[in-house]
Amino acid sequence: MEQVFSYIIGLGAAVMMPIIFTILGVCIGIKFSKALKSGLLVGVGFVGLSVITSLLTSTLGPALSRVVEIYGLQLKVFDMGWPAAASVAYNTSVGAFIIPVCLGVNILMLITKTTRTVNIDLWNYWHFAFIGAIVYFASGNIWWGFFAAIICYIITLILADYTADRFQGFYDKMEGISIPQPFVQGFVPFAEAINAGLDKIPGMNKLDIDAEGMKKKFGLLGEPLFLGILVGIIIGALSCESWKEIVEKIPYILGLGIKMGAVMELIPRITSLFIEGLKPISDATRELINRKFKGAKGLNIGMSPALVIGHPTTLVVSLLLIPVTLVLAVVLPGNEFLPLASLAGMFYVFPMILPITKGNVPKTFIIGLVVMLIGLYFVTDLAPYFTLAAHDVYAATGDAAVAIPAGFEGGSLDFASSPLAWVIFHLSYSLKWIGVTVLVLITMFLIFLNRRAIIKYQKNSKQTTEENK
């Protein structure tokens, strides 16, 4: 079983998603050719996003490493990036069974009307496997690992339901889509609380500036393209030790700026492929549900947040937070994690924050700053357990992605910085039975609230349909 699912996951999202979408499309009545085209467009979108992400990391990585070397910024928790976290997650006994276990939980919740999300984002199941893996290695008990993974999955599906309407209302062409990814959903409670607090600050409502407003207010300076070029040039200049070296490296510095600008400009164009491929599947699914399963009205397809990371506010705020996060990592007392390889994951912090702030750039930046500040400490705290799991996986597989340099611990911004990961880990491992009891009670309460909301939603939908008739 472990070998089978390792092989499937090894195909990568770019191969997995076309297969899944083609099968799903045919099953819901779309012609094979149309379903295949939809799947291929989504697959091409993942390839394009991977290329752009690689461009970002390969461009920024050496420059930032040089900055770290020049200013002596190295900290003891080595940034492994999301590939290492995914490898640790899937190359464990928890990861080997995570897909069938979570699919089973999803089906059970759909039957019992405790979720309205059909989560087909199989690639991102590694997040659930990750929390299960580190609990497993920390406790030495695989059942605790599965417990943590399943609890995380259930809470994530409920949060996906809770945020679905606002998500669909904020982003264009996202009808019938929800985002059941625990990294992005883990920031929702924080964002709700911080946004409510910001609304009570006098004058904050006057800073209602979205990405389009920035373009009008600042002109070229408000464009993600220009901001990318500017940040790239600044980082390139900081990677030089003297003015003489800056002059000598002008072509390199300008090239770095252009590449960063290209990343900012190309991400929205790439993500449009996801939407183009997703629309026929989404439309056909809603039609089928409305026609065949009247009692299941309101179901959503669970998809990757990659669909919407090209939003201008996400690009602007992510870009501004990259240098700020690096400075915070160095000056915060007690933090041992310096994010470098994980910086490409910054875009994934905001997909569910934007519907809460309504795309407001100042609010989104403040929330992002707070969650990154807290997230650095979370990564530092979980680093020993991440390292324990990574060493075991490396010994078994020899995978270079999980090889941690001698004298360092391993960490990753992706999911390890999420409040959801940190809370579930410490409640299930550190507090033992007390924490487990608290987790079960919280989860059961959320299930009860979600089921009541779903039944009410379906009842209102049925009443509206009858009145229209």
C-alpha positions in Angstrom: 0.0 0.0 0.0 2.8 2.4 0.9 4.5 1.7 -2.5 1.3 2.2 -4.4 0.4 5.5 -2.9 4.1 6.7 -3.0 4.0 6.0 -6.8 0.7 7.9 -7.2 2.0 10.9 -5.2 5.3 10.7 -7.1 3.4 11.5 -10.3 3.0 15.1 -9.0 0.0 17.4 -9.2 0.7 18.2 -12.8 0.0 14.6 -13.8 -2.4 13.6 -11.0 -4.9 16.5 -11.6 -5.5 15.9 -15.3 -6.2 12.2 -14.6 -8.5 13.1 -11.7 -10.3 15.8 -13.7 -10.8 13.6 -16.7 -12.2 10.7 -14.7 -14.4 13.1 -12.7 -15.6 14.9 -15.9 -16.6 11.6 -17.6 -18.4 10.4 -14.4 -20.6 13.6 -14.3 -21.5 13.4 -17.9 -19.0 15.6 -19.8 -17.7 14.3 -23.1 -14.3 12.6 -22.8 -12.6 15.1 -25.1 -13.9 18.1 -23.1 -13.1 16.5 -19.7 -9.6 15.6 -21.0 -9.0 19.2 -22.1 -10.2 20.6 -18.8 -7.8 18.2 -17.0 -4.9 19.1 -19.2 -5.4 22.8 -18.7 -5.3 22.3 -15.0 -2.2 20.2 -15.4 -0.6 22.8 -17.5 -1.5 25.4 -14.9 0.4 23.3 -12.3 3.4 23.0 -14.6 3.4 26.7 -15.3 3.1 27.5 -11.6 5.9 25.1 -10.8 8.1 26.8 -13.4 7.3 30.3 -12.0 7.9 29.1 -8.4 11.3 27.5 -9.5 12.2 30.8 -11.2 11.4 32.7 -7.9 13.5 30.3 -5.7 16.4 29.9 -8.1 16.5 33.7 -8.6 16.1 34.8 -5.0 17.8 31.8 -3.3 21.5 32.6 -4.2 21.0 36.3 -3.6 19.4 35.8 -0.2 22.0 33.2 0.7 24.7 35.7 -0.1 23.0 38.3 2.0 22.9 35.8 4.9 26.6 35.1 4.4 27.6 38.8 4.3 25.7 39.9 7.3 26.1 36.6 9.3 22.3 36.0 9.6 22.4 32.1 9.7 20.1 30.6 12.3 20.1 27.0 13.5 16.8 25.9 11.9 17.6 25.2 8.3 14.8 26.0 5.8 14.0 22.7 4.0 11.1 24.2 1.9 7.8 22.5 1.1 9.3 19.6 -1.0 11.0 18.3 2.2 7.8 18.6 4.2 5.8 16.8 1.5 8.5 14.1 1.3 8.5 13.6 5.1 4.7 13.5 5.0 4.2 10.9 2.3 7.2 8.6 3.0 5.9 7.5 6.4 3.3 4.9 7.4 0.8 7.7 8.0 1.4 9.2 4.6 1.1 5.9 2.8 -2.6 5.5 4.0 -3.6 9.2 4.2 -5.4 9.3 0.9 -7.8 6.4 1.4 -8.3 7.3 5.1 -9.2 10.9 4.4 -11.4 10.0 1.4 -13.3 7.6 3.6 -13.7 10.4 6.2 -14.9 12.8 3.5 -17.5 10.3 2.2 -18.8 9.6 5.7 -19.1 13.4 6.4 -21.0 13.9 3.1 -23.4 11.1 3.9 -24.0 12.5 7.4 -24.4 16.0 6.1 -21.5 17.3 8.2 -19.6 18.8 5.2 -20.6 20.0 1.8 -17.1 19.9 0.3 -15.9 17.1 -2.0 -12.1 17.3 -1.6 -10.4 16.2 -4.8 -7.2 18.2 -4.1 -5.4 14.9 -3.5 -1.9 16.4 -3.9 -2.4 18.7 -0.9 -3.3 15.8 1.3 0.4 15.9 2.3 -0.5 18.6 4.8 -2.7 16.1 6.8 0.0 13.4 6.4 2.6 16.0 7.7 0.8 16.7 11.0 0.2 13.0 11.4 3.8 12.1 10.7 5.3 14.5 13.2 2.9 13.4 15.9 3.7 9.8 15.1 7.4 10.3 15.4 7.2 12.4 18.5 4.9 10.0 20.3 6.1 6.7 18.8 2.5 5.7 18.3 1.1 5.5 14.7 -2.5 5.7 16.0 -1.9 9.1 17.6 -0.5 10.2 14.2 -3.7 9.0 12.4 -5.8 10.7 15.0 -4.1 14.1 14.5 -4.3 13.8 10.7 -8.0 12.9 10.8 -8.9 15.7 13.3 -7.0 18.1 11.0 -8.9 16.9 8.0 -12.3 17.2 9.6 -11.6 20.7 10.9 -10.3 21.8 7.5 -13.4 20.5 5.7 -15.6 22.4 8.2 -13.5 25.6 7.7 -13.8 25.1 3.9 -17.6 25.0 4.3 -17.5 28.1 6.6 -15.5 30.2 4.1 -16.9 28.9 0.9 -19.6 31.6 0.3 -17.2 34.5 1.0 -14.5 32.8 -1.1 -16.9 32.4 -4.1 -18.3 36.0 -3.6 -14.8 37.6 -3.5 -13.1 35.8 -6.3 -14.4 35.7 -9.9 -15.5 32.5 -11.5 -15.2 30.4 -8.3 -18.8 29.3 -8.0 -19.1 25.8 -6.5 -15.4 25.8 -5.3 -14.1 25.7 -1.7 -10.5 25.4 -0.4 -9.9 22.5 2.0 -6.2 23.1 2.5 -5.2 23.3 6.2 -2.4 25.8 5.7 -4.6 28.6 4.3 -7.6 27.7 6.4 -5.5 27.7 9.6 -5.1 31.5 9.3 -8.9 32.2 9.1 -9.6 32.5 12.9 -6.5 34.8 13.2 -7.6 36.9 10.3 -11.2 37.2 11.6 -10.0 38.4 15.0 -7.3 40.8 13.7 -9.6 42.2 11.0 -12.4 42.9 13.6 -9.8 44.6 15.8 -8.5 46.8 13.0 -12.1 47.9 12.2 -12.3 49.4 15.6 -9.2 51.5 15.2 -10.2 55.1 14.3 -9.1 56.0 10.8 -8.4 52.5 9.7 -11.5 52.5 7.6 -10.0 55.4 5.6 -7.2 53.1 4.5 -9.5 51.1 2.3 -7.0 50.6 -0.5 -7.1 47.5 -2.7 -4.7 46.6 -5.4 -6.5 48.6 -8.0 -6.6 51.5 -5.6 -2.8 51.3 -5.2 -2.4 51.6 -9.0 -4.5 54.7 -9.0 -2.9 56.2 -5.9 0.8 55.3 -6.7 0.7 54.8 -10.4 3.5 52.6 -11.6 4.8 52.2 -8.1 1.5 50.3 -7.2 1.9 47.8 -10.0 3.0 44.3 -8.8 5.3 44.1 -11.9 7.2 47.3 -10.9 7.3 46.3 -7.2 8.7 43.0 -8.1 11.5 44.7 -10.2 12.2 47.1 -7.3 12.4 44.4 -4.6 14.6 42.3 -6.9 17.0 45.2 -7.5 17.2 46.0 -3.7 17.9 42.4 -2.8 20.5 42.1 -5.6 22.2 45.3 -4.3 22.2 43.9 -0.7 24.0 40.8 -1.9 27.0 42.9 -2.8 29.7 43.7 -0.2 30.8 47.1 -1.6 29.8 49.9 -4.0 32.4 48.6 -6.4 30.8 45.2 -6.5 27.4 46.7 -7.0 28.8 48.6 -10.1 30.4 45.4 -11.4 27.2 43.4 -10.9 24.8 45.9 -12.5 23.7 43.4 -15.2 23.1 40.7 -12.5 21.2 43.1 -10.2 19.0 44.4 -13.1 18.4 40.8 -14.3 17.3 39.8 -10.8 14.8 42.7 -10.8 13.4 41.7 -14.2 13.0 38.1 -13.1 11.2 39.1 -9.9 9.0 41.4 -12.0 8.3 38.5 -14.4 7.2 36.3 -11.5 4.7 38.9 -10.4 3.3 39.4 -13.9 3.2 35.7 -14.9 1.5 34.2 -11.9 -1.9 35.8 -12.6 -1.6 34.6 -16.3 -0.8 31.1 -15.2 -3.6 30.9 -12.6 -6.1 31.8 -15.3 -5.4 28.4 -16.9 -6.7 26.7 -13.7 -10.0 28.7 -13.9 -10.4 27.9 -17.6 -9.9 24.2 -17.0 -12.0 24.1 -13.8 -15.1 25.9 -15.2 -16.6 23.1 -17.3 -16.1 20.6 -14.4 -17.6 23.0 -11.8 -20.6 23.9 -14.0 -21.4 20.2 -14.8 -21.0 19.2 -11.2 -23.5 21.8 -10.0 -26.0 20.9 -12.7 -25.7 17.2 -11.8 -26.2 17.9 -8.1 -29.2 20.1 -8.7 -30.7 17.5 -11.1 -30.0 14.2 -9.3 -29.3 15.0 -5.7 -31.7 17.6 -4.5 -31.0 16.7 -0.9 -27.3 17.5 -1.4 -27.7 21.0 -2.8 -24.8 23.3 -2.1 -22.0 20.8 -2.5 -18.6 22.3 -3.4 -15.6 20.9 -5.1 -12.5 21.2 -2.9 -9.6 22.6 -4.9 -6.0 23.9 -4.4 -5.5 27.6 -3.3 -3.2 27.8 -6.3 -6.4 28.8 -8.2 -6.3 32.3 -6.7 -2.8 33.2 -5.7 -2.5 35.4 -8.7 -4.8 38.1 -7.1 -3.0 41.5 -7.2 -3.4 42.0 -3.5 -1.8 38.7 -2.7 1.1 39.5 -5.0 1.7 43.0 -3.6 1.5 41.9 0.1 3.5 38.8 -0.4 6.2 40.7 -2.2 6.4 43.4 0.6 6.4 40.7 3.3 9.4 38.8 1.9 12.0 41.3 3.1 10.1 42.2 6.2 9.9 38.5 7.2 13.6 38.1 6.7 14.3 41.1 9.0 11.8 39.7 11.6 13.5 36.3 11.5 16.8 37.9 12.5 15.7 40.3 15.1 12.9 38.4 16.9 14.3 37.0 20.3 14.0 33.2 20.5 13.3 32.6 16.8 15.8 30.2 15.2 14.2 29.9 11.7 15.4 31.9 8.7 13.0 31.4 5.8 14.7 31.2 2.4 13.5 28.1 0.4 10.0 28.5 1.9 9.5 32.1 0.7 7.7 30.9 -2.4 5.0 29.7 -0.1 4.3 33.2 1.1 1.6 33.6 -1.7 -0.4 30.7 0.0 -0.9 32.6 3.2 -3.5 34.9 1.8 -6.1 33.1 -0.4 -8.6 32.9 2.6 -7.5 36.2 4.2 -8.5 38.4 1.2 -12.2 37.5 1.4 -12.1 38.6 5.0 -10.3 41.9 4.4 -12.1 42.3 1.0 -8.7 42.8 -0.7 -7.7 45.7 1.5 -3.9 46.0 1.1 -3.1 47.7 4.5 -5.3 45.2 6.5 -4.0 42.2 4.6 -0.4 43.3 5.2 -0.9 43.8 8.9 -2.6 40.4 9.2 0.1 38.8 7.1 2.8 40.4 9.3 1.2 39.1 12.5 0.7 35.5 11.3 4.3 35.4 9.9 5.6 36.7 13.2 3.8 34.0 15.1 4.5 31.4 12.4 8.3 31.8 12.8 8.0 30.8 16.4 5.8 27.9 15.5 8.4 26.6 13.0 11.1 27.0 15.6 9.0 25.1 18.1 8.2 22.2 15.8 11.7 21.9 14.3 13.0 19.1 16.6 10.0 16.9 15.7 10.3 17.8 12.0 14.0 16.9 12.2 13.2 13.5 13.9 10.8 12.6 11.1 13.2 13.8 8.4 16.1 11.8 9.7 14.0 8.6 9.7 12.8 9.2 6.1 16.3 10.0 4.9 17.7 6.8 6.5 14.9 4.8 4.8 14.8 6.4 1.3 18.0 8.4 0.9 15.9 11.3 -0.5 18.2 14.3 -0.8 15.2 16.6 -0.3 15.1 15.7 3.4 18.8 15.7 4.1 19.5 18.2 6.9 23.0 19.7 7.1 25.0 18.7 10.1 24.6 20.9 13.1 21.2 22.2 12.0 17.6 21.3 12.7 15.0 21.3 9.8 11.9 23.4 9.3 9.6 24.7 6.7 7.3 27.7 6.5 4.7 25.6 4.6 2.1 24.3 7.1 4.6 24.1 10.1 3.9 27.9 10.5 0.2 27.3 10.5 -1.7 27.8 13.8 -3.8 24.7 13.0 -0.7 22.5 12.8 0.8 23.8 16.0 -2.4 23.6 18.0 -3.2 20.1 16.9 0.3 18.9 17.5 0.6 20.1 21.0 -2.9 19.1 22.0 -2.4 15.6 20.7 1.2 15.1 21.8 2.2 17.5 24.6 -1.0 17.4 26.6 -1.8 13.7 25.9 -5.3 12.6 27.0 -6.3 16.0 28.2 -5.4 17.6 24.9 -7.0 14.8 22.9 -10.3 15.2 24.9 -10.2 18.9 24.2 -9.6 18.3 20.4 -12.5 15.8 20.3 -14.9 18.1 22.0 -14.0 21.1 19.8 -14.3 18.9 16.7 -17.6 17.5 17.7 -18.9 21.0 18.5 -17.8 22.2 15.0 -19.4 19.2 13.4 -22.7 19.9 15.2 -22.6 23.6 14.1 -21.7 22.7 10.5 -24.4 20.0 10.2 -27.0 22.5 11.5 -25.8 25.1 9.0 -25.9 22.7 6.1 -29.5 21.5 6.9 -30.6 25.1 7.3 -28.9 26.0 3.9 -30.6 23.1 2.1 -34.0 23.8 3.7 -33.8 27.5 2.6 -32.6 26.5 -0.9 -35.5 24.1 -1.2 -38.0 26.7 0.0 -36.6 29.3 -2.5 -36.9 26.8 -5.4 -40.5 26.0 -4.5 -41.4 29.7 -4.3 -39.8 30.3 -7.7 -41.9 27.5 -9.2 
